[in-house]
Amino acid sequence: MPDINLVIEGKTDEYVMLALFKYLNLQEPRIRLNRQNARGGEKEAIITSLPKWNEAAKWDYWVVVIDMDNDSNCVAEYRKKLLPVLSGNMIFRIAVRKIESWILADSESLAKYFGVSKLLIPTNPENILDPKEEIIKIARKSKRKDIREDIVPVEGSGTKQGKGYPHRIQEFLTHPEYPWRPAVAQESADSLKRCIRALKRIKQS
């Protein structure tokens, strides 16, 4: 079987994608870091390298996942703009609008982990302009002090998230009692459903 290479923007994206690979019983991918010449940030570095990875996908699997952010209002048009023709083993997916929307999509499990009412979790996470900020907003109302301290940025620090944010996301995704459930989440996040469908091509090959 060809190797599976995974390209993502950051740690949160890595944890989510590894959770998806585990859910689908796929072999663990090789994480490809692409931070050289990333003047516009990790996302811009990934976009710049898409053509070479698409060429490499003629032989091995390349799974590339980026956030749409506010760069477009249409996933299909945005994908075609960035990479018009995909090689046979290229799986290029775009999360609407950030991969955090996929996390929010399992509202029941997230509410239990955060210790908040399920009513605080939005029912249409892909309609939120900044899903990451939404997670932090929900964490502010958590009954758990450790959640608030790790996820919410310290006032006056100038940071957008708490230092423990990636760790808490990873812990939630793999929680022994109420983990993130991709099968449930995909029903509220169409871009996640499409990503799962695309990843199943690897399993079936």
C-alpha positions as CSV (number, residue, x, y, z in Angstrom):
1,M,0.0,0.0,0.0
2,P,1.3,3.5,-0.8
3,D,2.5,5.7,2.1
4,I,0.0,8.2,3.5
5,N,1.4,11.7,4.0
6,L,-0.6,14.3,6.0
7,V,-0.2,18.1,5.7
8,I,-2.0,20.3,8.2
9,E,-1.7,23.9,9.4
10,G,-1.1,23.3,13.1
11,K,-1.4,21.0,16.2
12,T,-5.2,21.2,16.5
13,D,-5.6,20.2,12.9
14,E,-3.1,17.3,13.4
15,Y,-5.0,16.0,16.5
16,V,-8.4,16.1,14.6
17,M,-7.0,14.4,11.6
18,L,-5.3,11.7,13.6
19,A,-8.6,11.1,15.4
20,L,-10.3,10.7,12.0
21,F,-7.6,8.2,10.8
22,K,-8.2,6.2,14.0
23,Y,-11.9,6.3,13.5
24,L,-11.5,4.9,10.0
25,N,-8.9,2.3,11.0
26,L,-6.3,3.8,8.6
27,Q,-2.6,3.4,9.1
28,E,-1.0,6.4,10.9
29,P,0.2,9.0,8.4
30,R,3.6,10.7,8.1
31,I,3.1,14.2,9.3
32,R,4.7,16.6,6.8
33,L,5.8,20.0,8.2
34,N,6.0,22.8,5.8
35,R,7.2,25.9,7.6
36,Q,10.0,27.0,5.4
37,N,9.4,30.2,3.5
38,A,6.1,30.6,5.3
39,R,6.0,34.4,5.1
40,G,2.2,34.5,5.0
41,G,1.9,31.8,7.6
42,E,1.5,28.1,7.5
43,K,-1.6,28.1,5.3
44,E,0.2,30.2,2.6
45,A,3.2,27.8,2.7
46,I,0.8,24.9,2.2
47,I,-0.9,26.5,-0.7
48,T,2.4,27.3,-2.4
49,S,3.5,23.7,-2.1
50,L,0.2,22.2,-3.4
51,P,1.5,21.6,-7.0
52,K,4.5,19.6,-5.9
53,W,2.5,17.5,-3.5
54,N,-0.1,16.9,-6.2
55,E,2.7,15.6,-8.4
56,A,3.9,13.3,-5.6
57,A,0.4,12.0,-5.2
58,K,0.8,10.1,-8.4
59,W,2.6,7.5,-6.4
60,D,1.7,8.0,-2.7
61,Y,-1.3,9.3,-0.8
62,W,-1.2,13.0,0.2
63,V,-3.9,14.2,2.5
64,V,-3.8,18.0,2.7
65,V,-6.2,19.9,5.0
66,I,-6.6,23.6,5.3
67,D,-9.1,26.0,6.8
68,M,-11.2,28.1,4.5
69,D,-11.3,31.0,7.0
70,N,-12.9,34.0,5.4
71,D,-11.0,33.6,2.1
72,S,-14.1,32.4,0.2
73,N,-17.8,31.6,0.6
74,C,-17.8,28.5,-1.6
75,V,-15.6,25.4,-0.8
76,A,-15.8,24.0,-4.3
77,E,-14.8,27.2,-6.0
78,Y,-12.0,27.8,-3.5
79,R,-10.6,24.2,-4.0
80,K,-10.7,24.5,-7.8
81,K,-8.9,27.9,-7.6
82,L,-6.1,26.5,-5.4
83,L,-5.8,23.1,-7.1
84,P,-7.9,22.7,-10.3
85,V,-6.8,19.1,-11.1
86,L,-6.2,16.5,-8.4
87,S,-3.9,13.6,-8.9
88,G,-5.3,10.1,-8.2
89,N,-3.9,9.9,-4.7
90,M,-4.4,13.5,-3.7
91,I,-7.0,14.2,-1.0
92,F,-7.3,17.9,-0.6
93,R,-9.9,19.0,1.9
94,I,-11.0,22.4,3.2
95,A,-12.7,22.8,6.6
96,V,-15.5,25.4,6.8
97,R,-14.5,27.8,8.2
98,K,-11.9,26.3,10.6
99,I,-11.4,22.7,11.7
100,E,-12.8,23.7,15.1
101,S,-16.2,23.7,13.5
102,W,-15.8,19.9,13.2
103,I,-15.1,19.7,16.9
104,L,-18.2,21.9,17.7
105,A,-20.3,19.5,15.6
106,D,-20.4,16.9,18.3
107,S,-22.2,19.2,20.7
108,E,-23.2,16.6,23.2
109,S,-19.7,15.3,23.9
110,L,-18.2,18.7,23.9
111,A,-20.8,20.0,26.3
112,K,-20.0,17.1,28.7
113,Y,-16.3,17.6,28.4
114,F,-16.5,21.4,29.0
115,G,-19.1,21.0,31.8
116,V,-21.6,23.3,30.1
117,S,-25.2,23.1,28.8
118,K,-25.6,21.6,25.4
119,L,-27.7,24.7,24.6
120,L,-24.5,26.8,24.5
121,I,-23.1,24.8,21.6
122,P,-24.2,26.1,18.2
123,T,-26.2,23.7,16.1
124,N,-24.8,25.0,12.7
125,P,-21.0,25.3,13.4
126,E,-20.1,25.8,9.7
127,N,-22.1,29.0,9.7
128,I,-19.8,30.5,12.4
129,L,-17.2,32.9,11.1
130,D,-14.6,32.0,13.8
131,P,-15.3,28.5,15.3
132,K,-12.1,28.7,17.3
133,E,-13.2,31.9,19.0
134,E,-16.6,30.2,19.6
135,I,-14.8,27.3,21.5
136,I,-13.0,29.8,23.7
137,K,-16.2,31.7,24.3
138,I,-17.9,28.4,25.5
139,A,-14.9,27.5,27.6
140,R,-15.3,30.8,29.5
141,K,-18.6,29.5,30.8
142,S,-17.2,26.1,31.8
143,K,-17.8,24.9,35.4
144,R,-14.2,23.5,35.3
145,K,-11.5,25.9,36.4
146,D,-8.8,23.9,34.6
147,I,-10.7,24.2,31.3
148,R,-11.0,27.9,31.6
149,E,-7.4,28.4,32.6
150,D,-6.1,26.3,29.8
151,I,-8.3,27.4,26.9
152,V,-9.1,31.1,27.6
153,P,-6.3,33.5,27.0
154,V,-4.9,35.5,29.9
155,E,-6.3,39.0,29.9
156,G,-3.8,41.5,28.6
157,S,-1.5,38.7,27.3
158,G,-2.2,39.6,23.6
159,T,-2.7,36.0,22.7
160,K,-5.8,34.5,21.1
161,Q,-5.9,31.3,23.1
162,G,-4.7,29.9,26.4
163,K,-1.4,28.0,26.4
164,G,-3.2,24.7,27.1
165,Y,-5.6,25.0,24.2
166,P,-4.0,22.3,21.9
167,H,-3.6,19.9,24.9
168,R,-7.3,20.3,25.9
169,I,-8.5,19.7,22.3
170,Q,-6.4,16.6,22.1
171,E,-7.7,15.4,25.4
172,F,-11.3,15.9,24.3
173,L,-10.8,14.1,21.0
174,T,-9.6,11.0,22.8
175,H,-11.5,11.2,26.1
176,P,-12.3,7.8,27.6
177,E,-15.8,8.7,28.6
178,Y,-17.1,11.2,26.1
179,P,-14.7,11.5,23.1
180,W,-15.3,13.4,19.9
181,R,-17.5,11.2,17.6
182,P,-16.9,11.8,13.9
183,A,-19.9,9.8,13.0
184,V,-22.1,12.2,14.9
185,A,-20.2,15.3,14.1
186,Q,-20.4,14.8,10.3
187,E,-24.2,15.2,10.4
188,S,-23.7,18.8,11.5
189,A,-20.6,19.6,9.4
190,D,-20.8,18.9,5.7
191,S,-17.1,19.6,5.0
192,L,-16.3,16.9,7.6
193,K,-18.7,14.5,6.0
194,R,-16.9,15.1,2.7
195,C,-13.5,14.7,4.3
196,I,-14.5,11.3,5.8
197,R,-15.9,10.2,2.4
198,A,-12.6,11.1,0.7
199,L,-10.5,9.4,3.3
200,K,-12.5,6.2,2.8
201,R,-11.0,6.0,-0.6
202,I,-7.7,5.1,1.1
203,K,-9.3,2.3,3.1
204,Q,-11.0,0.9,0.0
205,S,-8.0,0.9,-2.3
